[in-house]
């Protein structure tokens, strides 16, 4: 902890306990700009003027309601004060209650998120049961678990579209939910709860890496009310961040403790990431950045690095061998099939040039406009100061992931849902900037903006079709 505080002072960025009573100009202006742009976007949503796709590309999210339906605002007017009240109280809890507060947020968020969905079409249960929106449920009703995964490559051509073109981990999740005796509506709520785990993992990462309770708390709350995740739940892109963020937390734990168990768990989490959805592996840039900083600061040796790599490979190989031995399932053959199918689809139907700039707009829809403004300000300030603060490393490496992914050309069309895994991670940068001051209002503005963007977007725009 002392080392972290020294690094903060050297960077000119103080901890909340030491921060000035006023609000730094950068924080204030970024909060004002984010709030103003969010209000403009929300008005445009209600008036059906906000762009939600590209007719040129043959893809768009349609509006579900006529222009001027201002009554859809009332869930936001109920949820936003409740969230801000809980956030105000959470800031004042003693440190010994941090874990209880995080658990409380996890539980309290679910009814508040469901209230934001009052006007959302279609219902959670209808999305779960729809092969058009969610092809992963029906295979769990047609085959047994062992038959499905044991002969997956033989069955893959018989699967409905989304299940066929994705890794089988998403379908396997529905086998688990079905084994618990849940119906489609209850499964939708369960998927919402699982998606919320990404915010809890972000809280763990921020707390362990920065030692700053306020950054961790703000990250948790922004992650729970991420617009993109709430737009698409129970579509499983909302759950996709969980395996890779679990892997990132285990990576952070190894860097802090050098315990082999964390590295073995990291290997297992990386296997789970590929098994569920491989796209989030691009966050490997963040893993590499944290490792590089640890080596440069000599908090980790090259021998420790070799141990990390060795035990991670062992954990991954153990999961691969277990799945191959028990079910005959080959992860690499499956991944090659999915990758070839995705490349073929993109080459035939979605030329990429038009998405290089439009992707950034759809990232803002997924991550929250106010949060993205705060992220940009935090990134600019980190570069200007040449900051080595752990939150600066997380922020800048996350922006690097964004640049690489945008220029790589993988995300084409429907990119609001495809950006969810990165959008939730990037809340760390917004939270870091909000935590620069003791004052509550900058964080309150950004959180309220995310809640409002979530609620009104859910009511007005048909992000999910059944």
N, C-alpha and C positions, 0 to 999 in steps of 0.2 A: 504493500500500500504506500509506504514512504517513497518508493522509487517512482510510482505512478504520479504522486503529487509533485515530486521534483521535476519530472518531465513536463508536467502541465505548466509549472511556473517558468521553466526554461522556454517554453513555447509561447509564453504570454497568455496562456489560457488557464484560468484558475478553476478550481473545483467549486461546486455550489457553496460549500461551507466558507470559501474565501472570496466569492464573487462580489463585485461592487453592487451597491444598492440599486443603482440605475440599470437601465437596459442598454447594452451596447448598440451602437447605431446600426451595425450590420444586422443584428438580430431583429431590431425593431422594423427596419425597412423591408427585410425579407418577409416578416410576418404580415406587415401591411400589404405588400405586393401579393403574397399568396392568398390572403383573405379577399382582396379586391378581385383577383382573377377568378377565384372560386365563385364569388357572388355572380360575376358576369356569366360564368359557365352554367350556374344553376338557373339563372333567368333564361338563358338560351335553351336549356333542357326543357323547362316548362313551356316555352314558346315553340318547341320543336325546331330550333335553329342550330343546335349543337351538332357538328359533323360527327357521325358515328360509323364511318366506313368509306368506301370508294365505289361509286357506280362504275367508274372506268375499270376497276379491277373485278367487277362483278360480285362484290361482297359488301354488305352493310348490316348494321344492327337496326331493325325497324323500331319506330316509336309505338308504344302500346296505347297511348292516350292522346286525345285531342289537345291542341294548344290551349294554354291558359287554365289548366286544371290545378289551381293553387291550393285546393284542399289537400293535396297529397303531401303538403309540407308538415301537417300536424304531427306525424310520428317523429320527425326530426326535432320539433319543438318540445317533445316529451323526452326523447332519448338524450339529446345533447346536454340539457341541464343535469340529467342524472349522471351521465358520464363525467361531466366536469366536476360535479359535487364529489363523486367517488375519487377522482384524481386529486382534488384539493385535500381531501382527508388522507389519502395514501401518502402524500408528500410529508405529512406531519407525523406519521407513525414512527416509532423507534426502530432502529435497525434490526432488532431481534425479531420483529414481525414481518420482515421482508418476504420470507417464503410463504407465510400465511396470506399476505396481501396478494402475492402473485396467484396463489390458488383461488383466492376470493375473486379476483378479476376474471380468471378462467371460467368460474361458475356464473358470476353475475353477467358476463358478456352475452351468454347464450340467449336469455330472455330479451335482452335489449336488442340484440341482432335480429331476433325473430320479430320483434315489434317493428323494426325498420322494414321488414318484408310484408307488412300488412297489405300494400297495394301491388306487390310483385306478382307477375304472371310468368309462368305457371307456378303451381304449388311445389313444395319440396318433394312430396310423394310422387307427383306426376312426372317430375324430371327424372327421378330415380327409375321409374318404370318405363320410361320412353327409350326405345332403341335409337331414335333419331338424336336425342340429346345425350344419352348415357347408355352406350351399348354394353356396359360391363355388368349390368344386373341380370339380364336375361340368360347369359351363359351359366350363371350360378344356379339358375332354376332348371336348366336343361341337363347338365352333366354333374356327376359327383366330383369332388375336389381331386381325388387321386386320378380319376380318368381324365380330367381336364388338363392338369399339369403334366401327367405322365405321358400323354400323347398330344402335347400342345401343337407341335409343328405339323402333326397329321390332321388336327382339327382346325387349324388357323383359317383356312379358306372357307370354312363353314360359319365363321363368326360374323356378327353384324359389323358394319364399317369401322366404328371407333375402336372396338375391341380387337379387330383384325390388324389395325395399323398402329396399335400401341403395345407396349410391353404387358405381360400378363399380370403384373402385380396389382393393377387396378381392378381387374376381375377377381383376383384372389381376395381382395378386401371385401368384396360382396359375399364371397363364400363364408368369411369370418362373421360378417354381420348377420347373414342368414342363419348360421349356427347358433347365434345368440337369440334366435327366435324373433327378430325384428321384422316388421312389415316395412313397405316402402317409405311411408311417412316418418316412421321412427328412424329408419336408415338415413333419411335426409338430415335429421337432427344430429345423428351420430357423426355423419360426415362433417357437419358444421363444427362439432366439438373437436374432431380430429384436425380440422384446418386450424383451429385456434391454438393447437400445440406449436405451430410455427412461431407464434408470438411469444409463447413461454420459452421456447428454445432461444429466441433472440434475446429475451431478458437474461437468460443464463449466460449467453455469450458476452453481452455487454457488461454484466456484473463481474464476471470472472476476468475479463480482459482489461477493463478500464478501472475497476474498483469504485466506480461512480454510481451510487444508488439512483440518482436522478436521471442520468442517461438511460439506465436500465428500465426504470419505471416508464419514462416517456416512450421508449421503444416498445415496451409491452403493450401500452394502450394504443399507440398508432398501428401496431401490427394486428390487434384485435379488430380494429375498425377500418381495415384496409378496403377501399372501395372495390377493387378488382375481385378480391376473394368473395366479398358479400354479393357482388353481382352474379357470380357463377356457381356458388354453392347450390346444390350438391354435386355439380360437375367436378370431377376429381383433379382438375388443374389447381383447385384451391388447396388440395392436400399435398400436391407435388413438392412444395418447399420443405416439408417435414423431414424426409430422409436426409437431404443434403444439409439442412441446418443441424440435425442430430450429428452428422459427420463432422461439421465445422465445430460444434461444441466439444466433441471428443478430441478433435485436433487441438483446440485451445487448452483443454485439460492436460493433454500430454505435454504441451509446451510449458505449462506451469509446474507439473509434477514429475514428468519423465517416467511415469508408470506404464509398464508394458500393456496392462489391461485396457487402458484407453486406446492404445494403438491397435490392439486386436479388435476392439469394438469399432474403431474407425473403419477397419477393413470390412467388417460386417455391414456397417451403415452404408458404405460405398456400394457394396453388392446390392443392398436394398434399393439404393438410388437408381441404379441401372435397371433393376427388376421392375421398378414402379414407373419411372420416367427418367431417361438419360440426359435430357437437355440441361437440367440444373448442374450437371458436372462442369459446366463452363465456369462455375464459381470456384473451380480449382485455382483460378488466378488469386483469389483471396487467401486460400490455403498457402500458396507459394509466397505471397507477400508477407504473411505473418511469420512463416518459417524464415524468410530472408532477414526480416527485422530482428528476430531472435538470434540468428547467427551473427549479425552485424553487432548487436549489443552484447554478444558473448554470454547471453543467458542460456544458450544452447550450444553444445559442441557438435562437431562433425560426427563423432561417434554416436551421440544421441540421435542425430539425423538418420544415420544408418539403422539404428534400432527402430526408429519410427517407421522407416520405409519397410524394413524386414517384417516387423510385426503386423503392419497394415496389410502387406501382401499375404501374410499367413492367415489373417482374419478373412480376407476376401477369398483366398483359395479354399479355406475350410468351408465357407458357405457354398462355394461353387461345387466342391466335392460332395457335400451333403446332398444338395439338390440333384446332382448327377447320379449319385449312388442310390438315393431313395426313390427318385421319380424318373430318372433317365432324362432329366431336363437340362439342355445345354444353353446357358445364358448367351454365349457368344454367337451361336447360330441364330438364335432368336433376334438378337440385336442387329445382326447383319441384315436379316430379312426386313425388319422395321426401317432401318436406315435406307436401304435400297428403295423401299416403297415410298418413303417420304421424299427422297431426292427425285424420284420419277414423277410424283405428283406435282412437286414444285416446278420442275422443268416444263411440264406440259401445261399447267393451269395458272401458275402465279409468277409472272416475271417480277424480278425483285427490285428493279431500279426505283419504282414509285414508292416503295416502302421505307427507303433509307431515312427520309425525313418524317414520313407519316408515323413510323414506328414510335418516334419520340412523343408524339401527341397521344398515342394509345398507351404508352407507358404512363403518362400523366393521368389518363383516365383510370388506369389500374392502381397506381400508387398514391393518387391524391394530388391535385394541382398544388395545393399549399405545401405539402410535403416535398414535392419536387422542386419548388422554388427554394425552400430551406436547404435542400440537398445541394442545389447548385451553389448557393451562397457559402455553405460549409466547405464544399470542394474548392471553390475559388480562394477562400480564406486559408485553407490548409496548404495550398500551393504557395500563396503569397508569403505565409509565415515559414514555409519549409518545415511544417510541423511533423514531429515524430510521435505525437500523442497516439495511443492505440486506436482511438476513435478516428483519427485522421487516416491511419493506415486502412481501417475498415471502410471508410468513406471513399478514399481515392481508389482503392482496389475494386470496390463495387462499381465506381464510375468507369474504370477500365474494362470491367466485364460488360457493361452496357455498350461501350464503344465497339468492343470486339464482336459482340453478338449482333449488333446492328449492322456492322459492315460485313459480317460473315455471310449473311443472307439466308439464315435458317428460318427466322420468324417472318412468315408471309401471310397476311390476311388473318382475320380473327385474332389480332395480336393483343387485344386487351387480356384475354385469358392466358395467352402464351407468355406474357410478361409477369404474371402473378408471382412466380418464384423469385424473380429479381426485385420486383416492386416491394415485396415484404422485407427483403434484406436491406434495401436502401432506406428504410425508415430509420436505421441506425444513424445515418448522416443528419437527417432532420432532427432527431432527438438530441444529438450532440449539440447542434446549434441552439436549440431551445434551452438546453441545460446550462448555457453560458451565464445565465442570470438567476438571481433568487426570485425575481418577479414571476408571478404565475401566468400573467396574461399572454405572453408569446406562445407558450405551450397550449394554453386554453384555446387560442385562436386557431392553431393548426389542428388540434384534435376536433374542435367543433366543425371546422371546414371539412375534415374527412368524414365525420358523421353525416353532415348535410349532403355531401356529394354522394355518399352511399345510399342514403334514404331516398333522395329525389331521383337519382339514377335508376334505382330499383323500381320506382313507381312509374317512371315515364318511358324507359327504354327496354325493349325486349332483348336482353342479352342472351337469353336461352330460349330456343324454340323446340317444341315437342311435336 
